[in-house]
Amino acid sequence: MLNSAAFLNGSLGLVYLGLGIWILGEKLIEENTILPLHGWLENLLQGFTWFFLGLAVRFRKHQLLHITGLRLCSVLAFFTAGFLCVTSIWEAIVSDAVSVKMILDVISFPAAILSMFSTFSGSKYAGTDSEIDGAGFYAPLPGEGGSGGDKINSDASLPPFEKAGFISRLTFWWLNSLIKKGKEKTLEDNDIPQLRREDRAEMCYLMFMEQQNKQKNKRSSDSPSILSTIFLWQWKQILISGFYALIKVLTLSTGPLFLRAFILVAEGKEAFEYEGYALTGGLFLTKCLESLSERQWFFQTRLIGLQVRSFLSAAIYQKQLKLSNAAKGLYSPGQIINFVTIDAYKIGEYPYWFHQIWSTSLQLCLALLIIYYSVGLATIAALFVVILTVVANSPMGKLQHKYQKTLMGTQDKRLKASTEALTNMKILKLYALETHFKNVIEGLRKEEFKWLSSVLSQRGYNLILFWSSPIVVSAVTFSACYFLGTTLSASNVFTFMASLRIAQEPIRLIPDVITAFIEARVSLDRIAKFLDAPELQNKHVRKMCDGKELEESIFIKSNRISWEDNSTRATLRNINLVVKPGEKVAICGEVGSGKSTLLAAILGEVPHVNGIVRVYGKTAYVSQTAWIPTGTIRENILFGSAMHPYRYREAIEKCALVKDLEMLPFGDLTEIGERGVNLSGGQKQRVQLARALYQDADVYLLDDPFSAVDAHTATSLFNEYVMGALSTKTVILVTHQVDFLPAFDSVLLMSEGEILKAATFDQLMHSSQEFQDLVNAHNATVGSERQPEHDSTQKSKIPKGEIQKINTEKQLRDTSGEQLIKKEERETGDTGLKPYLQYLKYSKGFLYFFLASLSHVIFIVGQLVQNYWLAANIQNSSVSQLKLIAVYTGIGLSLSLFLLLRSFFVVLLGLGASQSIFSTLLSSLFRAPMSFYDSTPLGRILSRVSSDLSVVDLEVAFKFTFAVAATMNTYASFGVLAILAWELVFVILPTIYLSILIQRYYFAAGKELMRINGTTKSFVASHLSESIAGAMTIRAFGDEDRHLSKNLGFIDMNASPFFYSFTANEWLIQRLEILCAIVLSSSALALTLLHTSASKAGRCFSSQIYNCFSLVHTAQLHLNLLVCLSIPKYQFSKMKS
């Protein structure tokens, strides 16, 4: 910021000095005198002031002492520049003339704001990096290596954005290398630079938590809200982006003043001899400044949104690891995934719209002020229409909030059912239940579709209301001019039209701002409620070993243990248990007797414990249902621990995995599919056992680990694993295999939540009839409960040093083989019109799109006819003012009908395509073979049926239509300009050619960045889905921090292409806007040289001065459409049975 202030102040100073010297030279040459002094001396004094202020700010960057005087100067400059800005605007409006001095005075005000902000806050920025380094906020994520910190701090490995200077950041020049690389080759994941450390998820999460802790310390009564904490965390960046928004609004508002000045020059009312040339240069500089400020505004707000989204994703992940059992009943896995894939994204998009709230209001006020000095009291009529439009939308805004909230709720229900069906697809196919569950999901979608129709219809209504309001404003204003007797001339009419163009942008943006606000508010409420959900309270359950010899490993004394607080009957009652170090305890009993709940209570999973539960030492846990996350077998066994060959070899041998590794194509480096789909039930259970053994814990809790293996394997595992490898460990084993009970030190017989007996096997056989019945029932059914699996568990030992050899041989032998988990496919290169045609083919899409486009074409033609009528007859004395206004108003009001038709067909297009895409996707998923689910992570599929489908539901149809409409507007404006001044064809054609070249140069990289962003999004959803399923195991091993770090890595993996994608978008738009500024300035220069008429000049500038909007939206919407069309590509992959 200091660099920005110094550069802007210094530049202003040089321009003021140049203007003063030029005026002085003119006086000496023409009048041979330097009197009066105020003309040139005032400019010289302002020039010296701004120049030395820039030097002072620049000097202050390196010297932060003695800054009181500089701050005082910046405050004085702020008030002086503000006064000059207001008086210059007033003078320009009153005198119907614009000078270079006036333009400089207007620009000096935002420069003064930047200087003052820099001098008061710059010292805080200067120490930020060193403070963060010193505090140790950032540590390399697992997998970055031990030298990760050095790598980040070395200049060679710094991201290009972090190394870029002020000018490079302002013009996005630092991105050229990536754009060039994308043109030369297809971008891959490793071609994308890393994020700055302050943009990474870990840093965002830590900075938010630090701010939240500060707020908690300040007010101990209540917890600070997420929204207020985000604002306090990001307030500096919000102010900086707001400063850029202010510059954009001020520079944009100078358009009508330039137009008025050019019309006066065309009428021969020049203020000085070369005013036309000076205005041309000023116009070009103003449009360039407008582009630079707007692009930085959007870039900064997108960056804020990225940081907020990353924090929310990390917070949601950490929260789901802490959810209590009651909270888990309220939030399904599908709903939690929705929070990350949909809600967090909607909140992350809102900062982009945040400054639109006040900037559009300011822009509207400035436009009305200029309109007032163009048409006088008739402005009151325009203001009345604007107020009426806003008031008419107020009740609709409440309805839209209700619709959006209900729609999100129905999405949660549909995604919950989809998650359950996709997770258990193998069972559905084995029992031929696909049709039933498909009908259930379709029924939920039908309810969701009803609310989707309401939301889209409401959005269509908003579009009609706010797009037609500028037409009504102009009609009502001109009518008021007639009744008030206001004289209409070329200068005031075209100034009014240009001011109306300024006013119509904020008016037309209101629907988007309202939609973004409502969506963000609903999503924030949902996430805030989730983050406030009850958490597990197990602080007093575990007690780590302090190195002393202990008398007990587990101690439980409780008269009531329950999953629910208000339960009338406790799950466990009167539990008194003491397990000494090294003891082996078995728990047996009938189904539902409370065996697994007892283990859960020891782990601290049961929330309501009336008594004491203590565990001494490190705990390992093997669940009854195997939890195997996606990864290699080695990664599953190590589970984040360092590799110790001897310990690893022992874990493989004791769990009888030697033969299995020899049969697998890549040995222990074979990737296991999600939930271990390419392993048998016994293999998954043995991998779990190996994972627990490798952790070298003190206490082992085994929940019926032999239920999935045959009798021979169970015996081998019991002898080698429980009685061998764990001979010195404390073991609590839940089992139904009574054959193993005689070997235990103690056997607990449980029934209806109570421990009936606790004794050795022999004692129980003699003293407990219930135990005898249990043993007899087992003996009667022995041999029929388990089917033998492939005997790969024969005792085998691996010679020392042979593990790596097996892996190497497997990899060499199977180099042509593939891992089970397939990398997500993405199209590369230019897809041409394929995505567009693919979208339009659904449900009469071509018909609706043609009718919507035709309606917009008629609307554009009508506007051209309307403007032509006004320009051609404004100075025609044979046409009365009443006729002039009546025809103009009639044309405008008739165009509202075509806006209605356009919105109607766009809504039909969106609803039809959305429902067809969903039906086709759902059918493809239920017809897909199990090999597809074995090789595709669940999160990747959920990403399609949640976030991608949501974008298709709500965005694609509108963005698609508006992209085409924006293209039509652009070429219509160029056509008008070429007709009015044919000489400009020599400027327009090269400009169009250059814009096409720039877009092609950019799209090669831009499309790949968007595609990579789409594919990496599924990693976040997949890891979250796995962690929800294995949360209990993760907590049991105390592995929350490693999984959180892994999740942060996935978030950054997705955030990086997203960051460079929206930055590349700004890179493109900025260059297109500069081309528009060249065309506009060339038009001004040509009209000045050709001495054209006032009406022709007005028509040229009124059609061209805001043409950049259309070009910008064309580029933006093309990419938005591209990223939204991943679902149709996904449907027709090889999924059919």
CORCOR-V544842 format. One record per helix or strand of 3 or more residues. SS is the DSSP state (H for helix, E for strand). FROM is the first residue (numbers start at 1). TO is the last residue. If there is no record, write none. Layout:
BEGIN
SS|FROM|TO ; SS|FROM|TO
END
This chain:
BEGIN
H|2|30 ; H|38|60 ; H|68|95 ; H|100|126 ; H|128|135 ; H|148|153 ; H|155|157 ; H|160|163 ; H|166|171 ; H|173|184 ; H|189|191 ; H|197|199 ; H|201|218 ; H|226|253 ; H|255|266 ; H|275|320 ; H|325|330 ; H|333|354 ; H|356|423 ; H|425|430 ; H|434|484 ; H|490|531 ; E|554|562 ; E|575|579 ; E|584|589 ; H|595|603 ; E|608|616 ; E|619|622 ; H|633|638 ; H|645|654 ; H|658|663 ; H|667|669 ; H|674|676 ; H|681|694 ; E|699|703 ; H|711|725 ; E|730|734 ; H|738|743 ; E|746|751 ; E|754|759 ; H|761|767 ; H|769|781 ; H|803|813 ; H|834|840 ; H|845|873 ; H|881|927 ; H|930|935 ; H|938|954 ; H|956|980 ; H|982|1029 ; H|1031|1036 ; H|1040|1090 ; H|1094|1104 ; H|1108|1124 ; H|1126|1131
END
